[in-house]
Amino acid sequence: MYYEIVLIGVLISLLFTELTGLSPAGLIVPGYIALSLQTPFRIAYTLLIALLAWGTGKLLNRIMILYGRRRFAVMILISFVINLIIVSSNLLSYDPGVIGVLVPGIIAQELEKQGVIKSMLSLVVVTGILAL
């Protein structure tokens, strides 16, 4: 059922994007979020990592030129490093686990492209449809 949810998520995300012009934080993200609905802390942690990566990317954009694939790669690397720092510094008593390795970076990239409100609302709508 795992693969089916992700594939259905891609199809619904694509349809949603075509109908509204808004991306639900990436094509694969709603499927992975829907698979993690039983662990809301894990979802919150993943979104926190994405927001921190997005903010860090905004700061880095002031001192270096970030666009396109370079920006996408930097967002993925930043989200990976932030998660690594949090887990290795024992800020939390356990490793909550990010949803996927790439998911926070993909979310951060979409936050940069279309803004926090549009990205998050679109993500909630498509994930809600998948949850049905």
C-alpha atoms as an extended CHARMM CRD file, in Angstrom:
* protein
*
       132  EXT
         1         1  MET       CA              0.0000000000        0.0000000000        0.0000000000  PROA      1               0.0000000000
         2         2  TYR       CA              3.0210000000        2.2460000000        0.5220000000  PROA      2               0.0000000000
         3         3  TYR       CA              3.8340000000        2.6450000000       -3.1660000000  PROA      3               0.0000000000
         4         4  GLU       CA              0.1990000000        3.0390000000       -4.1140000000  PROA      4               0.0000000000
         5         5  ILE       CA             -0.2900000000        5.9760000000       -1.7360000000  PROA      5               0.0000000000
         6         6  VAL       CA              2.8230000000        7.7170000000       -3.0410000000  PROA      6               0.0000000000
         7         7  LEU       CA              1.7530000000        7.1780000000       -6.6700000000  PROA      7               0.0000000000
         8         8  ILE       CA             -1.8170000000        8.3060000000       -6.0050000000  PROA      8               0.0000000000
         9         9  GLY       CA             -0.3310000000       11.2990000000       -4.1920000000  PROA      9               0.0000000000
        10        10  VAL       CA              1.7080000000       12.1980000000       -7.2650000000  PROA      10              0.0000000000
        11        11  LEU       CA             -1.3920000000       11.9600000000       -9.4730000000  PROA      11              0.0000000000
        12        12  ILE       CA             -3.5550000000       14.0510000000       -7.1420000000  PROA      12              0.0000000000
        13        13  SER       CA             -0.7380000000       16.5810000000       -6.6740000000  PROA      13              0.0000000000
        14        14  LEU       CA             -0.3570000000       16.8890000000      -10.4290000000  PROA      14              0.0000000000
        15        15  LEU       CA             -4.1000000000       17.3100000000      -10.9080000000  PROA      15              0.0000000000
        16        16  PHE       CA             -4.2520000000       19.8630000000       -8.0740000000  PROA      16              0.0000000000
        17        17  THR       CA             -1.3550000000       21.8170000000       -9.5830000000  PROA      17              0.0000000000
        18        18  GLU       CA             -2.9860000000       21.8330000000      -13.0220000000  PROA      18              0.0000000000
        19        19  LEU       CA             -6.3480000000       22.9860000000      -11.6350000000  PROA      19              0.0000000000
        20        20  THR       CA             -5.1160000000       25.6240000000       -9.1760000000  PROA      20              0.0000000000
        21        21  GLY       CA             -1.6460000000       26.6070000000      -10.3420000000  PROA      21              0.0000000000
        22        22  LEU       CA             -0.3570000000       25.8900000000       -6.8320000000  PROA      22              0.0000000000
        23        23  SER       CA              2.1040000000       23.1930000000       -5.9240000000  PROA      23              0.0000000000
        24        24  PRO       CA              1.3370000000       21.1940000000       -2.7660000000  PROA      24              0.0000000000
        25        25  ALA       CA              4.9710000000       21.5040000000       -1.6080000000  PROA      25              0.0000000000
        26        26  GLY       CA              6.1720000000       19.1630000000       -4.3390000000  PROA      26              0.0000000000
        27        27  LEU       CA              4.6020000000       16.2720000000       -6.1940000000  PROA      27              0.0000000000
        28        28  ILE       CA              5.7450000000       13.4800000000       -3.8720000000  PROA      28              0.0000000000
        29        29  VAL       CA              5.4600000000       15.2670000000       -0.5320000000  PROA      29              0.0000000000
        30        30  PRO       CA              1.6820000000       14.8610000000        0.1180000000  PROA      30              0.0000000000
        31        31  GLY       CA              1.9530000000       11.0880000000       -0.3180000000  PROA      31              0.0000000000
        32        32  TYR       CA              4.7490000000       10.8200000000        2.2190000000  PROA      32              0.0000000000
        33        33  ILE       CA              2.9210000000       13.1290000000        4.6420000000  PROA      33              0.0000000000
        34        34  ALA       CA             -0.2710000000       11.0590000000        4.2420000000  PROA      34              0.0000000000
        35        35  LEU       CA              1.6830000000        7.9030000000        5.0760000000  PROA      35              0.0000000000
        36        36  SER       CA              2.8410000000        9.5540000000        8.3100000000  PROA      36              0.0000000000
        37        37  LEU       CA             -0.5190000000       10.8250000000        9.5720000000  PROA      37              0.0000000000
        38        38  GLN       CA             -0.3440000000        8.3870000000       12.5130000000  PROA      38              0.0000000000
        39        39  THR       CA              2.7880000000       10.1750000000       13.7690000000  PROA      39              0.0000000000
        40        40  PRO       CA              1.9320000000       13.8940000000       13.8790000000  PROA      40              0.0000000000
        41        41  PHE       CA              5.1250000000       14.7810000000       15.7550000000  PROA      41              0.0000000000
        42        42  ARG       CA              7.1370000000       13.3660000000       12.8710000000  PROA      42              0.0000000000
        43        43  ILE       CA              5.1850000000       15.5440000000       10.4380000000  PROA      43              0.0000000000
        44        44  ALA       CA              5.7070000000       18.6110000000       12.6330000000  PROA      44              0.0000000000
        45        45  TYR       CA              9.4220000000       17.8420000000       12.9200000000  PROA      45              0.0000000000
        46        46  THR       CA              9.7380000000       17.4670000000        9.1380000000  PROA      46              0.0000000000
        47        47  LEU       CA              7.9360000000       20.7810000000        8.5810000000  PROA      47              0.0000000000
        48        48  LEU       CA             10.1600000000       22.4450000000       11.1960000000  PROA      48              0.0000000000
        49        49  ILE       CA             13.2880000000       21.1950000000        9.4100000000  PROA      49              0.0000000000
        50        50  ALA       CA             11.8570000000       22.4800000000        6.1070000000  PROA      50              0.0000000000
        51        51  LEU       CA             11.1120000000       25.9160000000        7.5900000000  PROA      51              0.0000000000
        52        52  LEU       CA             14.5840000000       26.1410000000        9.1240000000  PROA      52              0.0000000000
        53        53  ALA       CA             16.1590000000       25.1160000000        5.8100000000  PROA      53              0.0000000000
        54        54  TRP       CA             14.0700000000       27.6960000000        3.9660000000  PROA      54              0.0000000000
        55        55  GLY       CA             15.0840000000       30.4490000000        6.4070000000  PROA      55              0.0000000000
        56        56  THR       CA             18.7350000000       29.4490000000        6.2310000000  PROA      56              0.0000000000
        57        57  GLY       CA             18.5080000000       29.3990000000        2.4410000000  PROA      57              0.0000000000
        58        58  LYS       CA             17.0790000000       32.9360000000        2.4950000000  PROA      58              0.0000000000
        59        59  LEU       CA             20.0490000000       34.0680000000        4.5870000000  PROA      59              0.0000000000
        60        60  LEU       CA             22.5360000000       32.3140000000        2.3080000000  PROA      60              0.0000000000
        61        61  ASN       CA             20.9010000000       33.9350000000       -0.7000000000  PROA      61              0.0000000000
        62        62  ARG       CA             22.1690000000       37.2850000000        0.5760000000  PROA      62              0.0000000000
        63        63  ILE       CA             25.8010000000       36.2390000000        0.3060000000  PROA      63              0.0000000000
        64        64  MET       CA             25.7110000000       33.8450000000       -2.6500000000  PROA      64              0.0000000000
        65        65  ILE       CA             23.7320000000       33.4440000000       -5.8240000000  PROA      65              0.0000000000
        66        66  LEU       CA             21.1800000000       30.6660000000       -5.4150000000  PROA      66              0.0000000000
        67        67  TYR       CA             18.7180000000       29.7550000000       -8.1310000000  PROA      67              0.0000000000
        68        68  GLY       CA             17.4050000000       26.7080000000       -9.9540000000  PROA      68              0.0000000000
        69        69  ARG       CA             19.1510000000       23.4140000000       -9.3270000000  PROA      69              0.0000000000
        70        70  ARG       CA             21.8030000000       25.0210000000       -7.1630000000  PROA      70              0.0000000000
        71        71  ARG       CA             19.1360000000       26.3920000000       -4.7980000000  PROA      71              0.0000000000
        72        72  PHE       CA             17.3530000000       23.0270000000       -4.7620000000  PROA      72              0.0000000000
        73        73  ALA       CA             20.5820000000       21.1890000000       -3.9110000000  PROA      73              0.0000000000
        74        74  VAL       CA             21.3970000000       23.7170000000       -1.1850000000  PROA      74              0.0000000000
        75        75  MET       CA             17.9150000000       23.3270000000        0.3640000000  PROA      75              0.0000000000
        76        76  ILE       CA             18.3250000000       19.5470000000        0.4890000000  PROA      76              0.0000000000
        77        77  LEU       CA             21.8170000000       19.8200000000        1.9790000000  PROA      77              0.0000000000
        78        78  ILE       CA             20.7300000000       22.4140000000        4.5420000000  PROA      78              0.0000000000
        79        79  SER       CA             17.7650000000       20.3060000000        5.6730000000  PROA      79              0.0000000000
        80        80  PHE       CA             20.0170000000       17.2600000000        5.9740000000  PROA      80              0.0000000000
        81        81  VAL       CA             22.6040000000       19.2010000000        8.0250000000  PROA      81              0.0000000000
        82        82  ILE       CA             19.9660000000       20.7520000000       10.3130000000  PROA      82              0.0000000000
        83        83  ASN       CA             18.4960000000       17.3190000000       11.0240000000  PROA      83              0.0000000000
        84        84  LEU       CA             21.9860000000       15.9140000000       11.6290000000  PROA      84              0.0000000000
        85        85  ILE       CA             22.8110000000       18.7220000000       14.0800000000  PROA      85              0.0000000000
        86        86  ILE       CA             19.5620000000       18.2830000000       16.0210000000  PROA      86              0.0000000000
        87        87  VAL       CA             19.8970000000       14.5040000000       16.2300000000  PROA      87              0.0000000000
        88        88  SER       CA             23.6180000000       14.4270000000       17.0850000000  PROA      88              0.0000000000
        89        89  SER       CA             23.4030000000       17.2100000000       19.6820000000  PROA      89              0.0000000000
        90        90  ASN       CA             20.6770000000       15.3460000000       21.6050000000  PROA      90              0.0000000000
        91        91  LEU       CA             18.3870000000       18.3820000000       21.6500000000  PROA      91              0.0000000000
        92        92  LEU       CA             15.5410000000       15.8950000000       21.6710000000  PROA      92              0.0000000000
        93        93  SER       CA             15.4860000000       12.8260000000       23.8750000000  PROA      93              0.0000000000
        94        94  TYR       CA             14.9750000000       10.6190000000       20.8100000000  PROA      94              0.0000000000
        95        95  ASP       CA             15.3220000000       10.8260000000       17.0470000000  PROA      95              0.0000000000
        96        96  PRO       CA             11.8570000000       11.7230000000       15.7410000000  PROA      96              0.0000000000
        97        97  GLY       CA             12.9120000000       10.8220000000       12.2290000000  PROA      97              0.0000000000
        98        98  VAL       CA             12.3960000000       13.0490000000        9.2710000000  PROA      98              0.0000000000
        99        99  ILE       CA              9.9140000000       11.8650000000        6.6770000000  PROA      99              0.0000000000
       100       100  GLY       CA             12.2470000000       10.8040000000        3.9220000000  PROA      100             0.0000000000
       101       101  VAL       CA             15.6790000000       12.2850000000        3.4470000000  PROA      101             0.0000000000
       102       102  LEU       CA             14.6670000000       14.5990000000        0.6280000000  PROA      102             0.0000000000
       103       103  VAL       CA             11.1760000000       15.6510000000        1.7400000000  PROA      103             0.0000000000
       104       104  PRO       CA             12.2020000000       18.6230000000        3.9600000000  PROA      104             0.0000000000
       105       105  GLY       CA             14.4480000000       19.9540000000        1.1910000000  PROA      105             0.0000000000
       106       106  ILE       CA             11.6660000000       19.6200000000       -1.3750000000  PROA      106             0.0000000000
       107       107  ILE       CA              9.2780000000       21.4540000000        0.9490000000  PROA      107             0.0000000000
       108       108  ALA       CA             11.8790000000       24.1940000000        1.5770000000  PROA      108             0.0000000000
       109       109  GLN       CA             12.3320000000       24.6360000000       -2.1740000000  PROA      109             0.0000000000
       110       110  GLU       CA              8.5870000000       25.0360000000       -2.6820000000  PROA      110             0.0000000000
       111       111  LEU       CA              8.3640000000       27.4830000000        0.2270000000  PROA      111             0.0000000000
       112       112  GLU       CA             10.9540000000       29.5890000000       -1.5700000000  PROA      112             0.0000000000
       113       113  LYS       CA              9.1380000000       29.3470000000       -4.9090000000  PROA      113             0.0000000000
       114       114  GLN       CA              5.5520000000       30.1370000000       -3.9580000000  PROA      114             0.0000000000
       115       115  GLY       CA              5.5700000000       31.2190000000       -0.3170000000  PROA      115             0.0000000000
       116       116  VAL       CA              4.7640000000       29.6150000000        3.0030000000  PROA      116             0.0000000000
       117       117  ILE       CA              0.9960000000       30.1420000000        3.0980000000  PROA      117             0.0000000000
       118       118  LYS       CA              0.2470000000       28.8840000000       -0.4200000000  PROA      118             0.0000000000
       119       119  SER       CA              2.5820000000       25.9060000000       -0.0740000000  PROA      119             0.0000000000
       120       120  MET       CA              1.3190000000       24.8060000000        3.3320000000  PROA      120             0.0000000000
       121       121  LEU       CA             -2.3760000000       25.2400000000        2.5100000000  PROA      121             0.0000000000
       122       122  SER       CA             -1.9460000000       23.3070000000       -0.7350000000  PROA      122             0.0000000000
       123       123  LEU       CA             -0.0880000000       20.5690000000        1.1410000000  PROA      123             0.0000000000
       124       124  VAL       CA             -2.8790000000       20.3140000000        3.7230000000  PROA      124             0.0000000000
       125       125  VAL       CA             -5.5850000000       20.1100000000        1.0360000000  PROA      125             0.0000000000
       126       126  VAL       CA             -3.8700000000       17.4040000000       -1.0320000000  PROA      126             0.0000000000
       127       127  THR       CA             -2.8340000000       15.4150000000        2.0540000000  PROA      127             0.0000000000
       128       128  GLY       CA             -6.4240000000       15.6410000000        3.2890000000  PROA      128             0.0000000000
       129       129  ILE       CA             -7.7050000000       14.2640000000       -0.0080000000  PROA      129             0.0000000000
       130       130  LEU       CA             -5.2020000000       11.4090000000        0.2160000000  PROA      130             0.0000000000
       131       131  ALA       CA             -6.2510000000       10.6600000000        3.7930000000  PROA      131             0.0000000000
       132       132  LEU       CA             -9.7830000000        9.9440000000        2.6270000000  PROA      132             0.0000000000
